[in-house]
């Protein structure tokens, strides 16, 4: 009986044994290097394709930007020109009427109307004249063409405006050309003996210089 049982146990053990698994051979160093090379080649190709796409997109964007900029410059004044068309036509009609008109007052009235239209368009687009006469000299807005020695007003007061200045949306695009007041100073004169005397300049001896105010 013992022999029979032992045989049965051996047979059962043989039946429950796991089948043999084929062992894979480890990759050689050359194979590993070749795989890395292949991966790097693929990565390089992908990066190159990505670069070419980005470069093409950038070039197209640059061309569009240049074209848009050119179009903007070309038609930037379109709105302003449209507004001036009405003024231009009014001036044109005024000239035709002036040729036929015998009444000077009517001619002046027509010119004033055109002037008001012209001024309204300029102001609407941000153009305003710079205040000058009677104002304190400001080198950021005014350009001094002459100086006048006087004590009748504060120093650096603008006495005369030779040409109007203008600002466009807060930026000076033309400076006012002006004459500026300076305080009177004693004038040194020499008598017949060559001795220097101090002489006060009066209001009637107003002196104008061509020194520009710095």
Secondary structure, 3 states (H helix, E strand, C coil): CHHHHHHHHHHHHHHHCCCCCCCCCCCCHHHHHHHHHHHHHHHHHHHHHHHHHHHHHHHHHHHHHHHHHHHHHHHCCHHHHHHHHHHHHHHHHHHHHHHHCCCHHHHHHHHHHHHHHHHHHHHHCCEEECCCCCCECCCCCEEEEEEEECCCCCCCEEEEEEECCEEECCEEEECEEEEEEECCCCEEEECCCCCEEEECCCHHHCEEECCCCC
